[in-house]
Amino acid sequence: MIKLSIPLAVAVLVSACASTPSGPAATAQLVATKGNAVTGEVSFTRHGNAVLVSGEVRGLAPTKEHGFHIHDKGDCSSGDGMSAGGHFNPLAKGHGAHDHSEHHAGDLASLKADANGVARFSYETTAITVGDGATDVIGHGLIVHRDPDDFKTQPTGNSGPRVACAVIAKR
């Protein structure tokens, strides 16, 4: 039997907690739009002043890039994802690449599918919040597009049809 001193056990627990994101969280269960097979799970977890966006999306075109955006309405009822409305843009900025200064709050990093059509991702962003403020993602739509985002065409990025849709819900 291994015995740990109480101070050592506390130090191990504190260390584990420090590296785990905490704070308000939300999830989105992506469902394929009509005629598509894209599904996945995405989580949004506040971690200090940033939000950790992580997940896995399956059924994508292998080795291709796909536009990935938070949309204004938390509504996937239309079958084609159009009921989710346009991009989430509460700060009235131009559309652009997620890692550039000028972009919608809803402009997320593009999904890059592997040879099996799976995209796995995990990154932090300060463009959105979870649970408070104008950029709160809870209740908004999450859309995966068929094509890559060109990061230029206003206001959408010319990412093509919507292949999966989800409503972002508080966890």
C-alpha positions in Angstrom: 0.0 0.0 0.0 1.3 3.5 -0.9 1.0 6.1 1.8 1.1 9.8 1.0 1.5 12.5 3.5 -1.5 14.9 3.8 0.6 17.9 2.5 1.8 15.8 -0.5 -1.7 14.6 -1.3 -3.1 18.2 -1.1 -0.3 19.4 -3.4 -1.1 16.7 -6.0 -4.8 17.6 -5.9 -4.1 21.4 -6.3 -1.7 20.7 -9.1 -4.3 18.6 -11.0 -7.0 21.2 -10.5 -4.8 24.1 -11.7 -4.3 22.5 -15.1 -8.0 21.6 -15.6 -10.3 24.3 -17.1 -13.0 25.5 -14.7 -15.7 27.9 -14.7 -19.0 28.2 -16.6 -19.3 25.7 -19.4 -21.5 24.9 -22.3 -21.8 22.0 -24.8 -23.1 21.5 -28.3 -24.1 18.2 -29.9 -23.7 18.6 -33.6 -26.4 16.8 -35.7 -26.1 16.4 -39.5 -28.3 18.5 -41.7 -30.5 16.8 -44.3 -28.4 14.7 -46.7 -25.2 14.9 -44.6 -23.4 12.7 -42.1 -21.5 15.2 -40.0 -21.8 14.8 -36.2 -19.8 15.8 -33.2 -19.4 17.2 -29.7 -18.0 20.6 -28.8 -17.4 22.1 -25.4 -16.9 25.7 -24.3 -15.3 26.2 -20.9 -14.3 29.5 -19.3 -10.7 29.3 -18.2 -9.7 32.6 -16.6 -10.3 35.4 -19.2 -10.4 33.0 -22.1 -12.8 30.2 -23.3 -11.4 26.8 -24.1 -13.1 25.5 -27.3 -12.6 21.7 -27.7 -14.2 18.8 -29.4 -14.4 16.3 -32.1 -16.3 16.4 -35.4 -16.8 13.3 -37.6 -18.1 12.7 -41.1 -16.2 15.5 -42.7 -14.6 15.4 -46.2 -11.2 13.7 -45.5 -8.2 16.0 -45.5 -10.3 19.1 -46.2 -10.9 22.3 -44.3 -14.4 23.3 -43.2 -15.8 26.6 -42.0 -16.9 26.6 -38.4 -19.0 29.3 -36.9 -21.3 30.3 -34.0 -24.5 31.6 -35.5 -27.0 34.1 -34.1 -30.0 31.8 -33.4 -30.1 28.6 -31.4 -32.4 27.0 -33.9 -31.6 23.9 -36.0 -35.2 23.1 -37.0 -35.0 23.9 -40.7 -33.2 20.7 -41.8 -30.6 22.7 -43.7 -29.2 24.7 -40.8 -30.5 28.0 -42.2 -32.8 28.5 -39.2 -29.6 29.3 -37.2 -29.4 32.7 -39.0 -26.2 34.5 -39.7 -23.0 34.6 -37.9 -23.0 35.6 -34.2 -21.7 39.2 -34.3 -22.7 41.2 -31.2 -19.8 43.7 -31.6 -20.6 44.5 -35.2 -17.1 43.6 -36.6 -16.3 42.4 -40.1 -15.9 38.7 -40.9 -12.4 37.4 -40.8 -10.0 34.7 -39.6 -10.3 33.7 -36.0 -6.7 34.5 -35.2 -6.8 38.0 -36.7 -7.9 41.2 -34.8 -11.0 41.9 -36.9 -13.5 39.1 -36.9 -17.0 38.2 -35.7 -17.3 36.7 -32.2 -18.7 33.7 -34.0 -15.7 33.2 -36.3 -14.1 30.1 -34.9 -10.9 28.4 -36.1 -11.6 26.3 -39.2 -11.9 22.5 -38.8 -9.2 20.5 -40.5 -10.3 16.9 -41.1 -7.8 14.1 -41.0 -7.7 11.2 -43.6 -10.6 9.6 -41.8 -12.8 12.7 -41.9 -12.3 13.5 -38.2 -11.3 16.9 -36.8 -10.1 17.1 -33.2 -9.3 20.5 -31.7 -8.6 22.4 -28.6 -7.7 26.1 -28.4 -8.4 29.2 -26.3 -10.1 32.3 -27.4 -11.0 35.7 -25.8 -13.5 36.5 -28.6 -16.4 34.8 -26.8 -17.7 34.2 -23.2 -19.7 31.5 -21.5 -22.5 32.6 -19.2 -22.2 36.4 -19.3 -21.8 39.5 -21.5 -22.6 40.4 -25.0 -20.4 37.6 -26.4 -22.0 34.8 -24.4 -22.4 31.7 -26.6 -25.1 30.0 -24.6 -28.3 29.7 -26.6 -26.7 30.3 -30.0 -26.3 28.0 -33.0 -23.1 26.2 -34.0 -22.6 25.4 -37.6 -20.1 23.3 -39.6 -19.9 24.2 -43.3 -19.1 22.0 -46.3 -16.3 24.3 -47.7 -13.4 26.2 -46.3 -13.9 29.8 -45.1 -12.2 32.3 -47.4 -12.0 34.8 -44.6 -12.7 37.6 -47.0 -16.3 37.4 -48.3 -18.6 39.5 -46.1 -20.4 38.6 -44.0 -20.0 34.8 -44.2 -16.7 33.7 -45.7 -18.3 31.8 -48.6 -18.1 28.5 -46.7 -20.9 26.8 -48.6 -23.9 24.8 -47.3 -24.3 23.9 -43.6 -23.6 20.2 -43.0 -24.2 20.1 -39.2 -26.0 22.2 -36.7 -26.2 22.4 -32.9 -27.6 24.6 -30.2 -25.0 25.6 -27.5 -26.4 24.8 -24.1 -25.3 25.5 -20.6 -23.6 22.5 -19.0 
